Amino acid sequence: MKSLTTIELISLIISGLAFFVALLSMALAIYIYYVHDSKLKRQEWLINNNQLRKINEDELHKLKAHIKIVTEPLFNPLFFIKVTNDGFADAKSLEMEIVKSEHVTVLDNHFPLEILKSGESEKLKIMITDGIQKFIELKFKWIDDSLSDRESNHGLNF
């Protein structure tokens, strides 16, 4: 058996260390690839879920009616309250309830309405009587294509 010289021994140790470092770097690269890949897959899953949620919310929004009210002065002390459906869907069985009224009287009430189509409006004539605080709170209830009972409260100060 031949004995190794010092130079051969050092060369063998350096080759072994180089092999070990190469093996370690390959293992580290594979580990980093899988960690990064799993992060990318999780991120993709989150983005897809967000997009699906947004699409579902948009579809549900298209099925809803949105009741908005605006006051229009006629001549003092008479005003119109314009009830408008700003949503994409029709408001069916639209009911109006006067929750609170201080020094405000509704003169012509056309409610309940069978249907208030999208983009249409209905006007209420109101009269304001003397008083410090002139206030009316209205509550609207309706059914729309989202198949849920919807309601909204609106308060007006004059």
DAMO-V463696 format. One record per backbone hydrogen bond with DSSP energy under -1.0 kcal/mol. CO is the residue of the C=O (numbers start at 1). NH is the residue of the N-H. Records with the same first field share a line. If there is no record, write none. Layout:
CO: NH ; NH
This chain:
5: 9
6: 10
7: 11
8: 12
9: 13
10: 14
11: 15
12: 16
13: 17
14: 18
15: 19
16: 20
17: 21
18: 22
19: 23
20: 24
21: 25
22: 26
23: 27
24: 28
25: 29
26: 30
27: 31
28: 32
29: 33
30: 34
31: 35
32: 36
33: 37
34: 38
35: 39
36: 40
37: 41
38: 42
39: 43
40: 44
41: 45
42: 46
43: 47
44: 48
45: 49
46: 50
47: 51
48: 52
49: 53
50: 54
51: 55
52: 56
53: 57
54: 58
55: 59
56: 60
57: 61
58: 62
61: 64
63: 146
64: 88 ; 89
66: 86
68: 84
70: 82
72: 80
75: 78
77: 128
78: 74 ; 75
79: 126
80: 72
81: 124
82: 70
83: 122
84: 68
85: 119
91: 116
92: 143
94: 113
95: 141
97: 139
100: 137
102: 135
103: 129
105: 127
113: 94
114: 93
116: 91
117: 120
120: 85
122: 83
124: 81
125: 107 ; 108
126: 79
127: 105
134: 158
135: 102
136: 156
137: 99 ; 100
138: 154
139: 97
140: 152
141: 95
142: 150
143: 92
144: 147
150: 142
152: 140
154: 138
156: 136
